[in-house]
Amino acid sequence: MTNSTNLIKRHFSIVILSFLMYIPYAKGQENDNFSPPEKPMEIQATKATGTITIDGKLNETDWKNAPIVSDFFKIEPTQGGKYRYPTKVKILYDDKNLYVGAFCKDSLGPKGVRVQDLRRDFSFGENDIFAIQIDAQNTKQYAVSFQTTPYGNQRDLQNFNDSYTDKDWNALWTVRTQRTNEGYYAEFAIPFKSLRYDKPKDGVPVNWGITFFRLARRDYEQTVFPKIPQAFSPYRMTYAAKLTGLQVPPPSANIRIEPYTLYQFDETKSGSTVTNSEHGFKVGGDAKWVISPNTVVDVTINTDFAQADVDRAVNNLERFNIFFPERRQFFLENSGIWAGASGNDIVPFFSRQIGLQGGFNAAPAPIDIGTRFTSRDENKTLAGLYVHQGDTDASAAANFGVFRYLQNYGKENNVGVMLTHRLNEKNNALSLNENNNTTLTVDGLIRPKNEWTISYLASTSKDEATDKWGYAGTAFVGYNTNKMYWGWRSNFVSGDYNPAMGFVYQNNVIQHNPGGYFILRSKKIPWIRRWDPGVFARYYHDFNNPENFQQASLYFFPVYTFFKDNSFVEYAVTPTWQNINFDFAPLGLPIAQDRYFYTRQFVRYNSDRSKKFSFSGKFEWGNFYNGHRETLTSGIRYAPIPHLAVSADYEYNHLKNIGIEEKKLETNLYTGGLRLALNPRVQLSTFYQYNSFNKQGRWNARFSWEYKPNSFLYLVYNDTQNNSFDPIQGNTQFIGKLTFLKQF
């Protein structure tokens, strides 16, 4: 073993020993992480005797007579004690809806409101927010959340074990708000049909788990009801209050259909010459059938994703594959079911493999039909997915199938198994034979105490084309309190692991990632909210030959500071060791096969993102392999009113003396965006991006009108040009799409 490898291991031994030494210290810091109450706090829902009009005014007699919930608990900027922004909540219901009315007091009234834009599924942390979390099946491991701002835009999501959040889940519900000189009102109507709950006994009221939270963004004051420790989120439903007095209707045959019709025009040019032009109409749609309170079947026919956000360009200078998240609604809904212990490194089932001709950057392939089955109760989850992808001139038809079973046990523990199978059909025209690919995965989560989280995953694959088995897995242990976080993640991927329905960041690798940080809050410096200094280590070596070192790095961040207004500054140092023993050419610069050591530094700053004008910047400098690299990323946003937001982002890379030829390379990536909103239901968003590396520019513009709840008119324009300033080839696309949602 070489001296350099021994040196690397000594550095990592110091980090690992430091990590182990801090664990006993961490155990002594549990005073602020109180346990869930043995008997949950109870709050009362009152049945409305009159009609409730959702207008954000709360002026009906039923609202005036309903009991008030006001005993909120502060978790930011410090835990406990007095807070500046009181909140009052009332709960009503009738035969169809659960109603929640909230008054969020603010002495500045409309002048104190912080809302950046009016889009659905807005960003947390940039806006004033009031939110409701409901565990209608009393699992204590799952919650749905309904959130709004003072302007009434909606955000809904699912959360699993306060560990994984499905931000793209959409439900049918309504909210309206009113801004006054004393604060703002929010009035929610959540149909019982949009919630999953067990069948009630005749005449017997049911109890649900419920929490509330409010973020008063101006001072970044976050309060929750009932009490939840600062270390956890309001989705930690083991702390939930008990909502009593509900007399809910028996779950009905809830059927939801969402047909669409679409017109699409595509044109390809070579220079100024049109080489291809196509246009036509398309129809299809989705349907949802809630067979029982626990069981849902989804069907999609002739699926289209015209309204999905497009990926932004990335210049990758690292040795690992880039993970691009799923953006298509059918696959986003209930995606937490498949998540398990997988992060973004090892994903046995990654739905972005469906609907492509091959590879993540390939052209789309048609999805003829798909169906999803989900059954969930307080003890288990059972799910299945099947999708048939049609053939194209460049790819064969394919069948995708996934089976998932998850068993809950104890308070917050589970264990699951998942099977994926992909069958590529035979295509004589393309000389492609039939091919099967299968993975089997076991995963689980264990939470022995509130502060500890343990997760694990083990997966194997078998590919018919290579007739080889492959293996992958990950294990994680994390400790989280109000004062610190420490964790250790290790994963491995064999050289032959091939999840044809999944994603891996690299084959033939074992990675170890220990580290953590302290959370320090100074009472003597009121303008600093928290300071989180810490260190993380990453160490990679071969799976097939563990003695063969690949890469290692230490990420020291002595400055990681959030200010009172949630602006942020960081300074970090990253010493890095590399063993390049393969063909590697980031951005076309061939790197000689050798061992390298270099140190890089960066400083990063974000201003208060809730203000009308905000900016961010990051500057990295230092050596890079055998040369030098400087990277600047910056962004600005101007949102004078929530109806208008303009943004501009820039990334600059300057590389010199890099690689075998010691070349110099500069790249510029420009992005500009505009968002206009008449109200939360009528919006126009557009962006332009130009990458000097490949001289490619592209426009994307999308108009959306939600003319009734979850029914939309979309107009989409896409334009991509190679060598934008002297076009060699361009692709233009226009799409008009109308969707209609009906719930029976």
Salt bridges, closest charged atoms under 4 A:
GLU30 OE1 - LYS449 NZ 3.38
ASP32 OD2 - LYS483 NZ 2.73
GLU76 OE1 - ARG521 NH1 3.23
GLU76 OE1 - ARG529 NH1 2.70
ASP95 OD1 - LYS47 NZ 3.30
ASP106 OD2 - ARG218 NH1 3.00
ASP117 OD2 - ARG119 NH1 2.36
GLU126 OE1 - ARG637 NH1 3.09
ASP156 OD2 - ARG120 NH2 2.51
ASP162 OD2 - ARG236 NE 2.90
ASP219 OD2 - ARG84 NH1 2.64
ASP298 OD1 - LYS288 NZ 2.53
ASP298 OD2 - ARG372 NE 3.51
ASP304 OD1 - LYS282 NZ 3.87
ASP304 OD2 - LYS737 NZ 3.14
ASP309 OD1 - ARG702 NH2 3.26
ASP311 OD1 - ARG327 NE 2.93
ASP311 OD2 - ARG352 NH2 2.59
GLU318 OE2 - ARG629 NH1 3.91
GLU326 OE2 - ARG328 NE 2.82
GLU333 OE2 - LYS288 NZ 2.84
ASP368 OD2 - HIS388 ND1 2.94
ASP377 OD2 - LYS380 NZ 3.05
GLU412 OE1 - ARG447 NH1 2.83
GLU425 OE2 - HIS388 NE2 3.05
ASP443 OD1 - ARG404 NH1 2.58
ASP467 OD1 - LYS462 NZ 3.32
ASP532 OD2 - ARG530 NH2 2.65
GLU570 OE1 - ARG604 NH2 2.43
ASP608 OD2 - ARG114 NH1 3.33
ASP608 OD1 - ARG217 NH2 2.83
GLU620 OE1 - ARG600 NH2 3.83
GLU620 OE2 - LYS618 NZ 3.90
GLU630 OE2 - HIS628 NE2 3.78
GLU630 OE1 - HIS654 ND1 3.91
GLU661 OE1 - LYS663 NZ 3.26
GLU666 OE2 - HIS654 NE2 3.94
GLU666 OE2 - LYS664 NZ 3.97
